[in-house]
Amino acid sequence: MRFCPHCHSQLLTDVKRCSNCDKEILSSPPQMVAIHPLPSKLYAEMVKEVLEKRGIPCVIKTDPLSSAFGSDGTSAVGTQATIYVPEDRQEESEEILHQMLDHI
């Protein structure tokens, strides 16, 4: 999966401009891969904050059903979320996630 390096919107293959922010895509953005799914967007936001503090770019995607019904996913349960990180940072990200949330 590819994401815009500016606004983190999902990109179609081989686009020159992001359809969301209209910024030019100068080079091929890094391939993003999913790390372990989280039970809610709330958990995902906490993990995202820690990953970004450690210099790991990431994007949160929630399940399509929640998005379709306008759920913001702020409850502790019910809205599964997945974090995508650059492929070369996957192992490091998984370890951070495990250290943070091994109790769930």
C-alpha positions as CSV (number, residue, x, y, z in Angstrom):
1,M,0.0,0.0,0.0
2,R,1.3,3.5,-0.9
3,F,0.5,6.7,0.9
4,C,1.1,10.4,0.1
5,P,4.2,11.6,2.0
6,H,2.4,15.0,2.5
7,C,-1.1,14.2,3.7
8,H,-0.9,10.4,4.1
9,S,-3.8,9.6,1.8
10,Q,-3.7,6.3,0.0
11,L,-2.3,6.6,-3.5
12,L,-3.1,4.8,-6.7
13,T,-0.2,3.2,-8.5
14,D,2.1,5.5,-10.5
15,V,0.4,8.8,-9.8
16,K,2.3,12.1,-10.2
17,R,0.0,14.2,-7.9
18,C,-2.0,13.3,-4.8
19,S,-5.7,13.4,-5.5
20,N,-6.4,14.6,-1.9
21,C,-3.8,17.4,-1.3
22,D,-2.8,18.0,-5.0
23,K,0.9,18.0,-4.1
24,E,3.4,16.5,-6.5
25,I,4.7,13.1,-5.8
26,L,8.4,13.6,-6.7
27,S,9.7,10.1,-6.0
28,S,8.2,6.8,-5.2
29,P,6.9,6.9,-1.6
30,P,8.0,4.0,0.7
31,Q,6.0,0.8,0.6
32,M,3.8,0.8,3.7
33,V,2.9,-2.4,5.5
34,A,0.4,-3.1,8.3
35,I,1.5,-4.0,11.8
36,H,-0.8,-5.9,14.2
37,P,-4.4,-4.6,14.1
38,L,-5.5,-2.8,17.2
39,P,-8.9,-3.0,19.0
40,S,-9.8,0.6,18.5
41,K,-8.7,3.9,17.0
42,L,-8.0,5.1,20.5
43,Y,-5.2,2.5,20.9
44,A,-4.0,3.3,17.4
45,E,-3.6,7.0,18.2
46,M,-1.6,6.2,21.3
47,V,0.8,3.9,19.3
48,K,1.0,6.4,16.5
49,E,2.2,9.1,18.9
50,V,5.0,6.9,20.2
51,L,6.0,5.7,16.7
52,E,6.2,9.3,15.5
53,K,8.3,10.4,18.5
54,R,10.7,7.7,17.5
55,G,10.9,9.0,14.0
56,I,8.7,6.3,12.4
57,P,6.1,7.7,9.9
58,C,2.8,6.0,10.2
59,V,-0.8,6.1,9.0
60,I,-4.0,4.8,10.7
61,K,-6.7,3.2,8.8
62,T,-10.0,2.1,10.4
63,D,-12.3,-0.6,9.2
64,P,-14.6,0.4,6.3
65,L,-17.8,-0.3,8.2
66,S,-17.0,2.3,10.9
67,S,-16.0,4.8,8.3
68,A,-19.3,4.2,6.4
69,F,-21.4,4.9,9.4
70,G,-19.3,7.9,10.6
71,S,-18.0,6.4,13.7
72,D,-15.0,8.4,15.0
73,G,-13.6,5.3,16.8
74,T,-12.9,7.2,20.1
75,S,-14.3,4.4,22.3
76,A,-11.8,2.0,23.8
77,V,-13.5,-0.9,22.0
78,G,-15.4,-1.7,18.8
79,T,-13.7,0.1,16.0
80,Q,-10.7,-1.9,14.8
81,A,-7.8,0.1,13.5
82,T,-4.6,-0.8,11.6
83,I,-1.4,1.2,11.6
84,Y,0.8,1.2,8.4
85,V,4.5,1.9,8.7
86,P,7.3,1.9,6.1
87,E,8.3,-1.7,5.3
88,D,11.9,-1.2,6.5
89,R,10.6,-0.1,9.9
90,Q,8.1,-2.9,10.4
91,E,10.1,-5.1,12.8
92,E,11.0,-2.1,15.0
93,S,7.3,-0.9,15.0
94,E,6.0,-4.4,15.9
95,E,8.5,-4.5,18.9
96,I,7.3,-1.0,20.1
97,L,3.7,-2.1,19.7
98,H,4.4,-5.3,21.7
99,Q,6.1,-3.4,24.5
100,M,3.2,-1.0,24.7
101,L,0.2,-3.2,24.4
102,D,1.2,-6.8,25.3
103,H,-1.7,-6.8,27.9
104,I,-4.5,-6.6,25.3
